[in-house]
Amino acid sequence: MDRGDDEGIWQYAKQKGFTIVSKDADFIHRSFLHGFPPKVIYLALGNCPTRAVEQTLRDNLDLILEFQASEEKSCLTLPPTMR
């Protein structure tokens, strides 16, 4: 799905019950307009290496699991991990 358009990715995630994890703020805007599902995790990291994305996700695992379990929350923004 790395080459799909936003609408295609949105519909695929919605149909499969997936959460979208992206550095693209467009998905946050789409969530505000259309609600959820799917849920969106926005990585506010800017241009960074893949290891920084991985570390941010690992460092926020508990927060991500809590977000996934919530029936009320549709978006989660994760800032860069400070190391």
PDB file of N, CA, C and O in Angstrom:
ATOM      1  N   MET A   1       0.817  -1.196   0.000  1.00  0.00           N
ATOM      2  CA  MET A   1       0.000   0.000   0.000  1.00  0.00           C
ATOM      3  C   MET A   1       0.865   1.266   0.000  1.00  0.00           C
ATOM      4  O   MET A   1       0.326   2.370   0.082  1.00  0.00           O
ATOM      5  N   ASP A   2       2.173   1.132  -0.089  1.00  0.00           N
ATOM      6  CA  ASP A   2       3.032   2.320  -0.037  1.00  0.00           C
ATOM      7  C   ASP A   2       2.855   3.218  -1.260  1.00  0.00           C
ATOM      8  O   ASP A   2       3.304   4.364  -1.241  1.00  0.00           O
ATOM      9  N   ARG A   3       2.222   2.734  -2.310  1.00  0.00           N
ATOM     10  CA  ARG A   3       2.003   3.553  -3.497  1.00  0.00           C
ATOM     11  C   ARG A   3       0.524   3.851  -3.745  1.00  0.00           C
ATOM     12  O   ARG A   3       0.175   4.453  -4.761  1.00  0.00           O
ATOM     13  N   GLY A   4      -0.335   3.438  -2.834  1.00  0.00           N
ATOM     14  CA  GLY A   4      -1.767   3.675  -2.993  1.00  0.00           C
ATOM     15  C   GLY A   4      -2.131   5.121  -2.700  1.00  0.00           C
ATOM     16  O   GLY A   4      -1.410   5.826  -1.994  1.00  0.00           O
ATOM     17  N   ASP A   5      -3.263   5.556  -3.255  1.00  0.00           N
ATOM     18  CA  ASP A   5      -3.721   6.898  -2.930  1.00  0.00           C
ATOM     19  C   ASP A   5      -4.390   6.873  -1.558  1.00  0.00           C
ATOM     20  O   ASP A   5      -4.749   5.812  -1.048  1.00  0.00           O
ATOM     21  N   ASP A   6      -4.553   8.064  -0.968  1.00  0.00           N
ATOM     22  CA  ASP A   6      -5.093   8.149   0.386  1.00  0.00           C
ATOM     23  C   ASP A   6      -6.461   7.488   0.510  1.00  0.00           C
ATOM     24  O   ASP A   6      -6.718   6.786   1.488  1.00  0.00           O
ATOM     25  N   GLU A   7      -7.336   7.699  -0.458  1.00  0.00           N
ATOM     26  CA  GLU A   7      -8.682   7.114  -0.401  1.00  0.00           C
ATOM     27  C   GLU A   7      -8.612   5.586  -0.437  1.00  0.00           C
ATOM     28  O   GLU A   7      -9.326   4.914   0.307  1.00  0.00           O
ATOM     29  N   GLY A   8      -7.766   5.046  -1.287  1.00  0.00           N
ATOM     30  CA  GLY A   8      -7.623   3.598  -1.368  1.00  0.00           C
ATOM     31  C   GLY A   8      -7.084   3.003  -0.074  1.00  0.00           C
ATOM     32  O   GLY A   8      -7.558   1.966   0.389  1.00  0.00           O
ATOM     33  N   ILE A   9      -6.098   3.663   0.500  1.00  0.00           N
ATOM     34  CA  ILE A   9      -5.535   3.205   1.777  1.00  0.00           C
ATOM     35  C   ILE A   9      -6.585   3.286   2.866  1.00  0.00           C
ATOM     36  O   ILE A   9      -6.725   2.361   3.666  1.00  0.00           O
ATOM     37  N   TRP A  10      -7.326   4.390   2.903  1.00  0.00           N
ATOM     38  CA  TRP A  10      -8.378   4.594   3.910  1.00  0.00           C
ATOM     39  C   TRP A  10      -9.425   3.479   3.822  1.00  0.00           C
ATOM     40  O   TRP A  10      -9.777   2.875   4.835  1.00  0.00           O
ATOM     41  N   GLN A  11      -9.911   3.211   2.631  1.00  0.00           N
ATOM     42  CA  GLN A  11     -10.951   2.199   2.447  1.00  0.00           C
ATOM     43  C   GLN A  11     -10.435   0.800   2.778  1.00  0.00           C
ATOM     44  O   GLN A  11     -11.154   0.004   3.382  1.00  0.00           O
ATOM     45  N   TYR A  12      -9.211   0.497   2.394  1.00  0.00           N
ATOM     46  CA  TYR A  12      -8.624  -0.806   2.686  1.00  0.00           C
ATOM     47  C   TYR A  12      -8.504  -1.005   4.203  1.00  0.00           C
ATOM     48  O   TYR A  12      -8.882  -2.053   4.727  1.00  0.00           O
ATOM     49  N   ALA A  13      -7.981  -0.001   4.898  1.00  0.00           N
ATOM     50  CA  ALA A  13      -7.840  -0.091   6.358  1.00  0.00           C
ATOM     51  C   ALA A  13      -9.205  -0.224   7.025  1.00  0.00           C
ATOM     52  O   ALA A  13      -9.363  -0.989   7.976  1.00  0.00           O
ATOM     53  N   LYS A  14     -10.173   0.508   6.533  1.00  0.00           N
ATOM     54  CA  LYS A  14     -11.534   0.449   7.097  1.00  0.00           C
ATOM     55  C   LYS A  14     -12.122  -0.952   6.924  1.00  0.00           C
ATOM     56  O   LYS A  14     -12.686  -1.509   7.866  1.00  0.00           O
ATOM     57  N   GLN A  15     -11.994  -1.514   5.737  1.00  0.00           N
ATOM     58  CA  GLN A  15     -12.555  -2.844   5.454  1.00  0.00           C
ATOM     59  C   GLN A  15     -11.871  -3.946   6.252  1.00  0.00           C
ATOM     60  O   GLN A  15     -12.521  -4.908   6.663  1.00  0.00           O
ATOM     61  N   LYS A  16     -10.578  -3.816   6.473  1.00  0.00           N
ATOM     62  CA  LYS A  16      -9.802  -4.859   7.151  1.00  0.00           C
ATOM     63  C   LYS A  16      -9.699  -4.653   8.662  1.00  0.00           C
ATOM     64  O   LYS A  16      -9.180  -5.519   9.366  1.00  0.00           O
ATOM     65  N   GLY A  17     -10.187  -3.516   9.168  1.00  0.00           N
ATOM     66  CA  GLY A  17     -10.091  -3.240  10.600  1.00  0.00           C
ATOM     67  C   GLY A  17      -8.688  -2.845  11.032  1.00  0.00           C
ATOM     68  O   GLY A  17      -8.308  -3.050  12.184  1.00  0.00           O
ATOM     69  N   PHE A  18      -7.917  -2.277  10.107  1.00  0.00           N
ATOM     70  CA  PHE A  18      -6.543  -1.874  10.390  1.00  0.00           C
ATOM     71  C   PHE A  18      -6.488  -0.446  10.918  1.00  0.00           C
ATOM     72  O   PHE A  18      -7.431   0.327  10.749  1.00  0.00           O
ATOM     73  N   THR A  19      -5.386  -0.110  11.550  1.00  0.00           N
ATOM     74  CA  THR A  19      -5.064   1.252  11.943  1.00  0.00           C
ATOM     75  C   THR A  19      -4.027   1.777  10.962  1.00  0.00           C
ATOM     76  O   THR A  19      -3.077   1.073  10.621  1.00  0.00           O
ATOM     77  N   ILE A  20      -4.207   3.002  10.515  1.00  0.00           N
ATOM     78  CA  ILE A  20      -3.247   3.632   9.614  1.00  0.00           C
ATOM     79  C   ILE A  20      -2.173   4.306  10.460  1.00  0.00           C
ATOM     80  O   ILE A  20      -2.483   5.101  11.348  1.00  0.00           O
ATOM     81  N   VAL A  21      -0.926   3.991  10.186  1.00  0.00           N
ATOM     82  CA  VAL A  21       0.217   4.629  10.831  1.00  0.00           C
ATOM     83  C   VAL A  21       0.955   5.381   9.734  1.00  0.00           C
ATOM     84  O   VAL A  21       1.421   4.784   8.763  1.00  0.00           O
ATOM     85  N   SER A  22       1.058   6.710   9.897  1.00  0.00           N
ATOM     86  CA  SER A  22       1.592   7.505   8.802  1.00  0.00           C
ATOM     87  C   SER A  22       2.262   8.775   9.296  1.00  0.00           C
ATOM     88  O   SER A  22       1.947   9.299  10.364  1.00  0.00           O
ATOM     89  N   LYS A  23       3.198   9.254   8.485  1.00  0.00           N
ATOM     90  CA  LYS A  23       3.797  10.567   8.707  1.00  0.00           C
ATOM     91  C   LYS A  23       3.073  11.627   7.882  1.00  0.00           C
ATOM     92  O   LYS A  23       3.484  12.787   7.855  1.00  0.00           O
ATOM     93  N   ASP A  24       2.004  11.228   7.216  1.00  0.00           N
ATOM     94  CA  ASP A  24       1.205  12.099   6.363  1.00  0.00           C
ATOM     95  C   ASP A  24       0.018  12.651   7.164  1.00  0.00           C
ATOM     96  O   ASP A  24      -0.880  11.897   7.538  1.00  0.00           O
ATOM     97  N   ALA A  25       0.014  13.952   7.423  1.00  0.00           N
ATOM     98  CA  ALA A  25      -1.054  14.577   8.214  1.00  0.00           C
ATOM     99  C   ALA A  25      -2.406  14.524   7.512  1.00  0.00           C
ATOM    100  O   ALA A  25      -3.435  14.756   8.148  1.00  0.00           O
ATOM    101  N   ASP A  26      -2.426  14.227   6.224  1.00  0.00           N
ATOM    102  CA  ASP A  26      -3.699  14.148   5.499  1.00  0.00           C
ATOM    103  C   ASP A  26      -4.636  13.118   6.115  1.00  0.00           C
ATOM    104  O   ASP A  26      -5.854  13.291   6.066  1.00  0.00           O
ATOM    105  N   PHE A  27      -4.098  12.061   6.689  1.00  0.00           N
ATOM    106  CA  PHE A  27      -4.953  11.044   7.291  1.00  0.00           C
ATOM    107  C   PHE A  27      -5.623  11.559   8.567  1.00  0.00           C
ATOM    108  O   PHE A  27      -6.750  11.169   8.872  1.00  0.00           O
ATOM    109  N   ILE A  28      -4.949  12.420   9.304  1.00  0.00           N
ATOM    110  CA  ILE A  28      -5.569  13.043  10.485  1.00  0.00           C
ATOM    111  C   ILE A  28      -6.748  13.898  10.035  1.00  0.00           C
ATOM    112  O   ILE A  28      -7.825  13.834  10.628  1.00  0.00           O
ATOM    113  N   HIS A  29      -6.552  14.690   8.998  1.00  0.00           N
ATOM    114  CA  HIS A  29      -7.623  15.545   8.476  1.00  0.00           C
ATOM    115  C   HIS A  29      -8.798  14.692   7.989  1.00  0.00           C
ATOM    116  O   HIS A  29      -9.957  15.025   8.234  1.00  0.00           O
ATOM    117  N   ARG A  30      -8.495  13.612   7.310  1.00  0.00           N
ATOM    118  CA  ARG A  30      -9.540  12.710   6.817  1.00  0.00           C
ATOM    119  C   ARG A  30     -10.324  12.116   7.989  1.00  0.00           C
ATOM    120  O   ARG A  30     -11.543  11.962   7.906  1.00  0.00           O
ATOM    121  N   SER A  31      -9.637  11.788   9.065  1.00  0.00           N
ATOM    122  CA  SER A  31     -10.295  11.236  10.240  1.00  0.00           C
ATOM    123  C   SER A  31     -11.241  12.253  10.872  1.00  0.00           C
ATOM    124  O   SER A  31     -12.341  11.904  11.300  1.00  0.00           O
ATOM    125  N   PHE A  32     -10.809  13.512  10.927  1.00  0.00           N
ATOM    126  CA  PHE A  32     -11.677  14.556  11.476  1.00  0.00           C
ATOM    127  C   PHE A  32     -12.930  14.741  10.624  1.00  0.00           C
ATOM    128  O   PHE A  32     -14.008  15.015  11.152  1.00  0.00           O
ATOM    129  N   LEU A  33     -12.791  14.593   9.322  1.00  0.00           N
ATOM    130  CA  LEU A  33     -13.922  14.764   8.409  1.00  0.00           C
ATOM    131  C   LEU A  33     -14.862  13.565   8.402  1.00  0.00           C
ATOM    132  O   LEU A  33     -16.082  13.731   8.385  1.00  0.00           O
ATOM    133  N   HIS A  34     -14.298  12.350   8.415  1.00  0.00           N
ATOM    134  CA  HIS A  34     -15.094  11.146   8.203  1.00  0.00           C
ATOM    135  C   HIS A  34     -15.263  10.276   9.444  1.00  0.00           C
ATOM    136  O   HIS A  34     -16.033   9.315   9.419  1.00  0.00           O
ATOM    137  N   GLY A  35     -14.561  10.592  10.522  1.00  0.00           N
ATOM    138  CA  GLY A  35     -14.633   9.746  11.712  1.00  0.00           C
ATOM    139  C   GLY A  35     -13.879   8.446  11.516  1.00  0.00           C
ATOM    140  O   GLY A  35     -13.082   8.310  10.587  1.00  0.00           O
ATOM    141  N   PHE A  36     -14.131   7.514  12.378  1.00  0.00           N
ATOM    142  CA  PHE A  36     -13.445   6.229  12.286  1.00  0.00           C
ATOM    143  C   PHE A  36     -14.444   5.116  12.399  1.00  0.00           C
ATOM    144  O   PHE A  36     -15.531   5.351  12.927  1.00  0.00           O
ATOM    145  N   PRO A  37     -14.154   3.911  11.939  1.00  0.00           N
ATOM    146  CA  PRO A  37     -12.840   3.438  11.540  1.00  0.00           C
ATOM    147  C   PRO A  37     -12.427   3.975  10.182  1.00  0.00           C
ATOM    148  O   PRO A  37     -13.264   4.493   9.443  1.00  0.00           O
ATOM    149  N   PRO A  38     -11.180   3.863   9.849  1.00  0.00           N
ATOM    150  CA  PRO A  38     -10.069   3.336  10.639  1.00  0.00           C
ATOM    151  C   PRO A  38      -9.519   4.379  11.607  1.00  0.00           C
ATOM    152  O   PRO A  38      -9.759   5.578  11.464  1.00  0.00           O
ATOM    153  N   LYS A  39      -8.789   3.896  12.577  1.00  0.00           N
ATOM    154  CA  LYS A  39      -8.058   4.774  13.480  1.00  0.00           C
ATOM    155  C   LYS A  39      -6.765   5.212  12.790  1.00  0.00           C
ATOM    156  O   LYS A  39      -6.287   4.560  11.862  1.00  0.00           O
ATOM    157  N   VAL A  40      -6.210   6.329  13.265  1.00  0.00           N
ATOM    158  CA  VAL A  40      -4.998   6.872  12.659  1.00  0.00           C
ATOM    159  C   VAL A  40      -3.968   7.179  13.736  1.00  0.00           C
ATOM    160  O   VAL A  40      -4.271   7.832  14.735  1.00  0.00           O
ATOM    161  N   ILE A  41      -2.751   6.700  13.522  1.00  0.00           N
ATOM    162  CA  ILE A  41      -1.610   7.099  14.348  1.00  0.00           C
ATOM    163  C   ILE A  41      -0.727   7.961  13.465  1.00  0.00           C
ATOM    164  O   ILE A  41      -0.170   7.499  12.469  1.00  0.00           O
ATOM    165  N   TYR A  42      -0.611   9.231  13.852  1.00  0.00           N
ATOM    166  CA  TYR A  42       0.192  10.190  13.087  1.00  0.00           C
ATOM    167  C   TYR A  42       1.565  10.317  13.736  1.00  0.00           C
ATOM    168  O   TYR A  42       1.679  10.640  14.918  1.00  0.00           O
ATOM    169  N   LEU A  43       2.587  10.063  12.960  1.00  0.00           N
ATOM    170  CA  LEU A  43       3.967  10.180  13.429  1.00  0.00           C
ATOM    171  C   LEU A  43       4.490  11.561  13.037  1.00  0.00           C
ATOM    172  O   LEU A  43       4.838  11.795  11.879  1.00  0.00           O
ATOM    173  N   ALA A  44       4.543  12.460  13.995  1.00  0.00           N
ATOM    174  CA  ALA A  44       4.975  13.841  13.747  1.00  0.00           C
ATOM    175  C   ALA A  44       6.498  13.907  13.800  1.00  0.00           C
ATOM    176  O   ALA A  44       7.072  14.565  14.667  1.00  0.00           O
ATOM    177  N   LEU A  45       7.133  13.226  12.874  1.00  0.00           N
ATOM    178  CA  LEU A  45       8.578  13.051  12.922  1.00  0.00           C
ATOM    179  C   LEU A  45       9.334  13.821  11.850  1.00  0.00           C
ATOM    180  O   LEU A  45      10.546  14.004  11.965  1.00  0.00           O
ATOM    181  N   GLY A  46       8.658  14.266  10.834  1.00  0.00           N
ATOM    182  CA  GLY A  46       9.379  14.913   9.741  1.00  0.00           C
ATOM    183  C   GLY A  46      10.265  13.918   9.018  1.00  0.00           C
ATOM    184  O   GLY A  46      10.037  12.709   9.071  1.00  0.00           O
ATOM    185  N   ASN A  47      11.271  14.435   8.346  1.00  0.00           N
ATOM    186  CA  ASN A  47      12.190  13.583   7.599  1.00  0.00           C
ATOM    187  C   ASN A  47      13.150  12.918   8.587  1.00  0.00           C
ATOM    188  O   ASN A  47      13.894  13.601   9.291  1.00  0.00           O
ATOM    189  N   CYS A  48      13.129  11.592   8.636  1.00  0.00           N
ATOM    190  CA  CYS A  48      13.964  10.875   9.601  1.00  0.00           C
ATOM    191  C   CYS A  48      14.229   9.464   9.093  1.00  0.00           C
ATOM    192  O   CYS A  48      13.525   8.975   8.210  1.00  0.00           O
ATOM    193  N   PRO A  49      15.237   8.816   9.645  1.00  0.00           N
ATOM    194  CA  PRO A  49      15.519   7.436   9.241  1.00  0.00           C
ATOM    195  C   PRO A  49      14.470   6.465   9.792  1.00  0.00           C
ATOM    196  O   PRO A  49      13.780   6.757  10.769  1.00  0.00           O
ATOM    197  N   THR A  50      14.372   5.326   9.151  1.00  0.00           N
ATOM    198  CA  THR A  50      13.423   4.297   9.570  1.00  0.00           C
ATOM    199  C   THR A  50      13.631   3.900  11.024  1.00  0.00           C
ATOM    200  O   THR A  50      12.662   3.614  11.729  1.00  0.00           O
ATOM    201  N   ARG A  51      14.857   3.877  11.477  1.00  0.00           N
ATOM    202  CA  ARG A  51      15.116   3.481  12.881  1.00  0.00           C
ATOM    203  C   ARG A  51      14.480   4.456  13.866  1.00  0.00           C
ATOM    204  O   ARG A  51      14.117   4.055  14.972  1.00  0.00           O
ATOM    205  N   ALA A  52      14.336   5.737  13.488  1.00  0.00           N
ATOM    206  CA  ALA A  52      13.674   6.714  14.360  1.00  0.00           C
ATOM    207  C   ALA A  52      12.172   6.424  14.437  1.00  0.00           C
ATOM    208  O   ALA A  52      11.563   6.576  15.496  1.00  0.00           O
ATOM    209  N   VAL A  53      11.585   6.013  13.327  1.00  0.00           N
ATOM    210  CA  VAL A  53      10.174   5.622  13.319  1.00  0.00           C
ATOM    211  C   VAL A  53       9.988   4.396  14.199  1.00  0.00           C
ATOM    212  O   VAL A  53       9.086   4.356  15.036  1.00  0.00           O
ATOM    213  N   GLU A  54      10.836   3.405  14.009  1.00  0.00           N
ATOM    214  CA  GLU A  54      10.759   2.188  14.819  1.00  0.00           C
ATOM    215  C   GLU A  54      10.897   2.507  16.304  1.00  0.00           C
ATOM    216  O   GLU A  54      10.129   1.995  17.118  1.00  0.00           O
ATOM    217  N   GLN A  55      11.854   3.338  16.662  1.00  0.00           N
ATOM    218  CA  GLN A  55      12.082   3.663  18.065  1.00  0.00           C
ATOM    219  C   GLN A  55      10.888   4.400  18.668  1.00  0.00           C
ATOM    220  O   GLN A  55      10.509   4.146  19.811  1.00  0.00           O
ATOM    221  N   THR A  56      10.305   5.302  17.904  1.00  0.00           N
ATOM    222  CA  THR A  56       9.130   6.031  18.383  1.00  0.00           C
ATOM    223  C   THR A  56       7.977   5.070  18.654  1.00  0.00           C
ATOM    224  O   THR A  56       7.300   5.184  19.676  1.00  0.00           O
ATOM    225  N   LEU A  57       7.755   4.137  17.756  1.00  0.00           N
ATOM    226  CA  LEU A  57       6.693   3.157  17.963  1.00  0.00           C
ATOM    227  C   LEU A  57       6.979   2.275  19.172  1.00  0.00           C
ATOM    228  O   LEU A  57       6.081   2.008  19.971  1.00  0.00           O
ATOM    229  N   ARG A  58       8.209   1.825  19.313  1.00  0.00           N
ATOM    230  CA  ARG A  58       8.572   0.978  20.458  1.00  0.00           C
ATOM    231  C   ARG A  58       8.438   1.744  21.781  1.00  0.00           C
ATOM    232  O   ARG A  58       7.927   1.209  22.765  1.00  0.00           O
ATOM    233  N   ASP A  59       8.894   2.980  21.794  1.00  0.00           N
ATOM    234  CA  ASP A  59       8.851   3.776  23.018  1.00  0.00           C
ATOM    235  C   ASP A  59       7.428   4.116  23.451  1.00  0.00           C
ATOM    236  O   ASP A  59       7.192   4.436  24.616  1.00  0.00           O
ATOM    237  N   ASN A  60       6.492   4.049  22.530  1.00  0.00           N
ATOM    238  CA  ASN A  60       5.109   4.420  22.826  1.00  0.00           C
ATOM    239  C   ASN A  60       4.155   3.230  22.783  1.00  0.00           C
ATOM    240  O   ASN A  60       2.948   3.414  22.632  1.00  0.00           O
ATOM    241  N   LEU A  61       4.672   2.033  22.911  1.00  0.00           N
ATOM    242  CA  LEU A  61       3.849   0.837  22.803  1.00  0.00           C
ATOM    243  C   LEU A  61       2.658   0.857  23.757  1.00  0.00           C
ATOM    244  O   LEU A  61       1.541   0.552  23.340  1.00  0.00           O
ATOM    245  N   ASP A  62       2.865   1.203  25.013  1.00  0.00           N
ATOM    246  CA  ASP A  62       1.757   1.216  25.977  1.00  0.00           C
ATOM    247  C   ASP A  62       0.677   2.216  25.571  1.00  0.00           C
ATOM    248  O   ASP A  62      -0.515   1.924  25.671  1.00  0.00           O
ATOM    249  N   LEU A  63       1.091   3.380  25.120  1.00  0.00           N
ATOM    250  CA  LEU A  63       0.147   4.397  24.662  1.00  0.00           C
ATOM    251  C   LEU A  63      -0.620   3.912  23.430  1.00  0.00           C
ATOM    252  O   LEU A  63      -1.825   4.135  23.317  1.00  0.00           O
ATOM    253  N   ILE A  64       0.074   3.257  22.519  1.00  0.00           N
ATOM    254  CA  ILE A  64      -0.552   2.732  21.312  1.00  0.00           C
ATOM    255  C   ILE A  64      -1.580   1.650  21.660  1.00  0.00           C
ATOM    256  O   ILE A  64      -2.677   1.636  21.103  1.00  0.00           O
ATOM    257  N   LEU A  65      -1.232   0.756  22.566  1.00  0.00           N
ATOM    258  CA  LEU A  65      -2.167  -0.297  22.972  1.00  0.00           C
ATOM    259  C   LEU A  65      -3.401   0.292  23.647  1.00  0.00           C
ATOM    260  O   LEU A  65      -4.517  -0.172  23.417  1.00  0.00           O
ATOM    261  N   GLU A  66      -3.205   1.304  24.472  1.00  0.00           N
ATOM    262  CA  GLU A  66      -4.327   1.988  25.125  1.00  0.00           C
ATOM    263  C   GLU A  66      -5.224   2.657  24.068  1.00  0.00           C
ATOM    264  O   GLU A  66      -6.450   2.581  24.149  1.00  0.00           O
ATOM    265  N   PHE A  67      -4.610   3.299  23.099  1.00  0.00           N
ATOM    266  CA  PHE A  67      -5.342   3.935  22.007  1.00  0.00           C
ATOM    267  C   PHE A  67      -6.152   2.899  21.229  1.00  0.00           C
ATOM    268  O   PHE A  67      -7.326   3.120  20.933  1.00  0.00           O
ATOM    269  N   GLN A  68      -5.535   1.786  20.905  1.00  0.00           N
ATOM    270  CA  GLN A  68      -6.213   0.733  20.142  1.00  0.00           C
ATOM    271  C   GLN A  68      -7.427   0.188  20.898  1.00  0.00           C
ATOM    272  O   GLN A  68      -8.438  -0.162  20.287  1.00  0.00           O
ATOM    273  N   ALA A  69      -7.324   0.119  22.208  1.00  0.00           N
ATOM    274  CA  ALA A  69      -8.407  -0.438  23.014  1.00  0.00           C
ATOM    275  C   ALA A  69      -9.559   0.548  23.202  1.00  0.00           C
ATOM    276  O   ALA A  69     -10.670   0.138  23.538  1.00  0.00           O
ATOM    277  N   SER A  70      -9.314   1.819  22.995  1.00  0.00           N
ATOM    278  CA  SER A  70     -10.334   2.847  23.200  1.00  0.00           C
ATOM    279  C   SER A  70     -11.403   2.787  22.115  1.00  0.00           C
ATOM    280  O   SER A  70     -11.099   2.658  20.929  1.00  0.00           O
ATOM    281  N   GLU A  71     -12.650   2.881  22.542  1.00  0.00           N
ATOM    282  CA  GLU A  71     -13.755   2.936  21.586  1.00  0.00           C
ATOM    283  C   GLU A  71     -14.124   4.376  21.257  1.00  0.00           C
ATOM    284  O   GLU A  71     -15.017   4.617  20.444  1.00  0.00           O
ATOM    285  N   GLU A  72     -13.445   5.337  21.880  1.00  0.00           N
ATOM    286  CA  GLU A  72     -13.769   6.744  21.686  1.00  0.00           C
ATOM    287  C   GLU A  72     -12.710   7.502  20.898  1.00  0.00           C
ATOM    288  O   GLU A  72     -13.032   8.473  20.214  1.00  0.00           O
ATOM    289  N   LYS A  73     -11.469   7.081  20.981  1.00  0.00           N
ATOM    290  CA  LYS A  73     -10.375   7.812  20.347  1.00  0.00           C
ATOM    291  C   LYS A  73     -10.175   7.353  18.905  1.00  0.00           C
ATOM    292  O   LYS A  73     -10.170   6.159  18.606  1.00  0.00           O
ATOM    293  N   SER A  74     -10.010   8.342  18.016  1.00  0.00           N
ATOM    294  CA  SER A  74      -9.829   8.010  16.601  1.00  0.00           C
ATOM    295  C   SER A  74      -8.433   8.334  16.090  1.00  0.00           C
ATOM    296  O   SER A  74      -7.982   7.756  15.101  1.00  0.00           O
ATOM    297  N   CYS A  75      -7.742   9.262  16.763  1.00  0.00           N
ATOM    298  CA  CYS A  75      -6.422   9.701  16.305  1.00  0.00           C
ATOM    299  C   CYS A  75      -5.445   9.759  17.471  1.00  0.00           C
ATOM    300  O   CYS A  75      -5.807  10.094  18.599  1.00  0.00           O
ATOM    301  N   LEU A  76      -4.217   9.429  17.172  1.00  0.00           N
ATOM    302  CA  LEU A  76      -3.125   9.519  18.140  1.00  0.00           C
ATOM    303  C   LEU A  76      -1.939  10.142  17.430  1.00  0.00           C
ATOM    304  O   LEU A  76      -1.535   9.678  16.363  1.00  0.00           O
ATOM    305  N   THR A  77      -1.378  11.193  18.015  1.00  0.00           N
ATOM    306  CA  THR A  77      -0.196  11.830  17.458  1.00  0.00           C
ATOM    307  C   THR A  77       1.006  11.483  18.338  1.00  0.00           C
ATOM    308  O   THR A  77       0.977  11.677  19.553  1.00  0.00           O
ATOM    309  N   LEU A  78       2.041  10.975  17.716  1.00  0.00           N
ATOM    310  CA  LEU A  78       3.268  10.634  18.436  1.00  0.00           C
ATOM    311  C   LEU A  78       4.387  11.587  18.005  1.00  0.00           C
ATOM    312  O   LEU A  78       4.743  11.639  16.828  1.00  0.00           O
ATOM    313  N   PRO A  79       4.935  12.335  18.957  1.00  0.00           N
ATOM    314  CA  PRO A  79       6.066  13.219  18.633  1.00  0.00           C
ATOM    315  C   PRO A  79       7.351  12.418  18.580  1.00  0.00           C
ATOM    316  O   PRO A  79       7.374  11.246  18.957  1.00  0.00           O
ATOM    317  N   PRO A  80       8.429  13.051  18.110  1.00  0.00           N
ATOM    318  CA  PRO A  80       9.720  12.344  18.075  1.00  0.00           C
ATOM    319  C   PRO A  80      10.126  11.897  19.472  1.00  0.00           C
ATOM    320  O   PRO A  80       9.839  12.563  20.467  1.00  0.00           O
ATOM    321  N   THR A  81      10.789  10.773  19.523  1.00  0.00           N
ATOM    322  CA  THR A  81      11.331  10.250  20.777  1.00  0.00           C
ATOM    323  C   THR A  81      12.632  10.991  21.065  1.00  0.00           C
ATOM    324  O   THR A  81      13.476  11.147  20.183  1.00  0.00           O
ATOM    325  N   MET A  82      12.783  11.434  22.273  1.00  0.00           N
ATOM    326  CA  MET A  82      14.012  12.134  22.655  1.00  0.00           C
ATOM    327  C   MET A  82      15.030  11.125  23.181  1.00  0.00           C
ATOM    328  O   MET A  82      14.804  10.471  24.199  1.00  0.00           O
ATOM    329  N   ARG A  83      16.128  11.011  22.488  1.00  0.00           N
ATOM    330  CA  ARG A  83      17.194  10.085  22.908  1.00  0.00           C
ATOM    331  C   ARG A  83      18.511  10.764  22.821  1.00  0.00           C
ATOM    332  O   ARG A  83      19.539  10.160  23.130  1.00  0.00           O
TER     333      ARG A  83
END
